[in-house]
Amino acid sequence: MKKNKELTAAECSKIEILLREDYTITDISRLLEVHKSVISREVKNRSTTNGYFAWIAQINYEEHKAKRKRDSILGYSKYRNFVIDRLIAGWSPEQISGWLKKEKSVLQISYEAIYQFIYESKYGKENKLYQYLRRGKRRRTKKNGRLTKKSKIPNRVSIHERPIEVETRKEFGHWEGDSVIYANKKAINTLVERKTGLIVLKKLKQKTARLTSKAMIKNLKKYLGSKTLTLDNGPEFTEHERVAKETNIVVYFADPYSSWQRGSNENGNMLLRGYLPKKANIDKLTKGELQDIEDELNNRPRKRLGYQTPIETYQLENQNTLFYVAIAS
């Protein structure tokens, strides 16, 4: 096992899940086949006061990665001096970056990295490099801020508005949803309840918004204690308002490309792939066969649950609160 391995976002998500299930650093190292020093360093350096969260760790990693890349390039005096000489000559960061690209220079750096070097690096601040910019502003401002792609999902509510108690897993009724895609535009809609780990599966003839919303409504209505549902940004979830209205729950959306924010669901999808790999043809998969997979997954003991199974934990919730209402399939 390598001691200098960089962890992927998926591995960070698994670390968060396993830590919540009380796995030790050694256990996680063995399961992920990553040296325990890498796991230990990751958890120590990127944990918050409330614990380790993969999405926060990923943001921290990306920020440090960008800084390392910028610093490593402009750390060479000849490259740094080249950029500074052009700034003094009146070139803008955009012109410097564009010229280097046109000339196919060994030095390739984005204008954003140059701005960050000027305003954020120790060297840039100490030498007041901002004075060589045309506007000479001491602090950087952006006219319209950083642009992002507009979401195709109308009236989506961000995960950052989700109640903090959802993170604690102390309360039943907070679900995460996704679609596992297969050949011929087939899909399996997956729902995972955060406290119990209960998994609910539904095969879709096609991954459409209408069929997806219909499946989620039918399954969520079985669990009257349901309070929230967190989804990714797939177009099949554009009918989320219909789901919210018919189930009386609040729907939230994770940030784009942030699967670790739905760690329970991602883990459930990974378990499903153990039965139905990505290249599997599910055209002939019957409702009974999918139910067998769901039953097996819900009857696996979980360390996080004190080695109870999701179905046992759910049944305890059911006995205490009468959440479940049987609906004929």
N, C-alpha and C positions, 0 to 999 in steps of 0.2 A: 504493500500500500504506500502511495506517495504522500509525503508530508507537506508538499507545497501545492496540492491540488486546489483549484478554484471550484467552489461549489456552484451548481446550477440552481436556478430558481425552483425547479422541481424538487431538488434535494433539500433546499431550505424549507420548502413546504412540508416535506416528510419529517424533517427535524422537529418542526413546530408540533406536528401531529403526535410524534412519538414522545416528545417531552411532556405533552399534555396527558399522555397515557402512562407517565411515570417511568419511561425507559431510561436507563442510565446512559452516560456518554459512551461507555464500552459497548452496551447493547446496540446503540444507534450506529456506532462505528462498524460493528459486525454486519448489521442489516444492510447498510448502505455501501459496504465494502470500501470505506474511506478511513484513513488513519485517524485514530481517536484524538490526536493532537489537533487535527484540522477541525473536527467537530467541537472540541473544547475551546479552541481559539474563536471560532465563529460565534458560539453561544456567549462566551465571555465578552467579546468586543462589540456584539451587535444586539445584545439584550437590552430591554428597557427596564424601568423600575417595576413594571407590571409583568415582566416575563419576556420570552422570545417570541417575536412575531415575524413571520417570513417576509411579509410585504414591507415592513420597516427595514428589515435587514437588506432587502433587495435595493431599496432606495439608497441606503447608506453605501452599499457596494458600488452602485452605478456612479454615485458622486465621487467616491474615492478613485474609481477606475478612470473617470474622466480627468480628474486632477493629476493622477499619476502619468497618464498619457501626455497631457499638456506639459507637465513639468519635465518629463523625460526628454521631450523634443526641444523645448526652449531652455533646457538645462545646459545644452551645448552652447558655449559662448559664440561660436561662429554663426549659429542659427539665430540666437537671441540678438546678436549685434546686427544681423541682416534685417530682422524685423524692426528693430529700433531705428536703424539708419533710414529705412523707408518711411517710418512714421515721421521722423524729423524732416524728411524731404516732402512731407505733405500727403503721402499716400494714406488712404483709409484702410482699415483692416480688410474690407471687402476687396479692394484693389490688390492688396498684397496676396491674399489667398487666391484670387482669380488669376493673377499673373503667374504664381508658382504652379498652378494647375495647368495653365496654357503651355508653360515652358517644360512641363513634365519634370520638374525639379525633384531632387532627392528629398528636399524638405517639402512635405505636404501637410498643410495645417488649415483648418477652417477659420473663417473670420470670427466665428463665435469663440473659438479657443483663444484667438488673439485678444479679443475684448476681455475675456476672463483673465488672461495674463496681465493685462493693463490694470484692471480694477480689483482683482482678487488675489493675485500672487504677492508674496512678500516683496519680491524684487520690484514689481510694478508699482506697488504702493510707496516703497521707500524712495524710488526715483521719480515719482510723480509723472508717470508716463502719460497720464490722461491729458497733460498740457499740450501734447503733440497732436491730439485729435483736433479736428476742424472746429468743433464746438468747445473743446477744452473744458468739459464739465468735470467737476471734482467727483461727482457721483453719477453712476450710469442710470439712465432712464430709458424705458422703452415706450414708443408711441402707443402701440396697441397691445403690448404684452406678447407672450408667446402664443402663437396660434395652434389650435389643435383641430383635428378633423371633427366635423359635426357628427353627433350621434344620429344614427338612422332610427333610433328608438324614441318615440315621442314621449315627453313628460316623464322621463326616467328620473328616479330619485337616487342620489349617490349613496354608496355604502358609508360614506363619512357622516351621513345624517342618521345612521342606524343607531338605536339605543345601545349604550355601553354594556348593558346587562346581557346582550346577545353573546358577547365575547366570553362571558363567564361559564357558559354551559350549565348553569345551575337551574335553568328554567326550561321546561318542555315547550315545544311549539315553534322553534326557530329552524327553518329549513333552508337548504341550499339546493339549487337546481341547475341542471346542465343537459346537454344532448351529446350522446356518444355516437359518432357518425360511422356508417358502414357503406359498403358498395351499393350501387343502384339507388342512391339517394335515400336509403333506409336509415333509421336512427332508433336509438333507445333513449327515452327520456328518463333521467335519473333524479331522484329526490333523496336527500339524506337529512335526517333530523340531528341537530348538533349535540343535544344532550345524550340521547340514547344510542346514536349511531345507526338508527333504523334506516334501512335502504328500501326504497320503493321503485320498481322498474316498470316501464310501459313501452312496448314496441310500437313504433310509428311507421305507417306505410310510406310516409314521406316526411321530411323534416320541414313541415310548413308551420306557419304561425297558428293557423286554425287548429290543426291536429295537436300541436304542442300545448296550446292553452286548454283544449278540451281534456287532454290527458292529465294535466296538472290539476285542473278543477276537480275532476272525478276522484283523483287520489287524495288531494288535500281535504276534501269534504269528509273523508273517513276519520279525520283527526280534528275534532272540534276545538282542541286547545291550541290550534295553530295560530301563531301571531305574526310571524314575518317569513319572508321568502327572499333569498338573495340569489341573483342570477348573474350570468355573464352577459356580454353584449351581442350575442348572436341574433340575427334577424328573426329567428323563430320565436323570439320573446317580445315581439312588437305588440302583442295583444295582452300585455301584462296588466293593463287597466281592467280588462274583462276578468282576468283571474282574481285581481284584488276585490273587485265588486262582488263576484259570485261566491268567494270564499271568506270575505270579510277579514282579509289579512293585508299587511302592508308589504309592498314589494320594493326591494332595493337592488341596485346594480353595482357590481364590483367595477373597479377602474379597468380600462382597456388593457389587455395583455398582463393582467395581474391575477393569474389563476390561484396564486398562493392565498389570496383573500377569501377563497372558498375552499380551504384545505380539506374539510370533511368530505365535500363532494368530489374533489380531485382524488382523494384516497379511495372513495367508493368507486369511481370510474376505473381506477387502476386495478381494483379487485375484480371488477366486471371484465376487464380485458384479459384477466387470467382465464376466464371461461370462454370469452368471445374475443379473440385477438382482432386487431385493426383490419386485417385482410379477410376476416371471416365473412361468409355469405349467410346472412340471416333471413333470406327470403322464405326458407322453409321452417324457420324457428317458430315453434308453436307457443301458444299462451302458457300451456302447462310446463313446457321446458324452461321458459323464462321464469315461471313461478318457482320451479325447483332451484334455479340459481339464486333467486331472491331469498328463498328459505334457507339455503345453505349459508349465504352471507350473513343473514340475521341470526343464525344459530352458532356462529363462531364466537368463542369467548374473547373478550377484549381486556387487556391489562388495565386500560383507563377506567373500565367499569368494575374493577375488582374481580376480573375474570368471569363476570356475568356476561351473558350474551345480549345483543341489542334487543332481541325479542323478550327476554326475561326482564330487562330494565324497563322496556316499554309496558309490559304487562303490569309491573309494579306501579307505574304511573297511571295506568288504566284503572287499577283497583282503587288507588287513592283519590283519583279525580274524575273518573268516569269520562275520560276524554273521547273514547272510541265509540263510534256509531257504525254498526255493520251496514254496508251497502251492497246490495246484490250486484255481482259483476256481470 
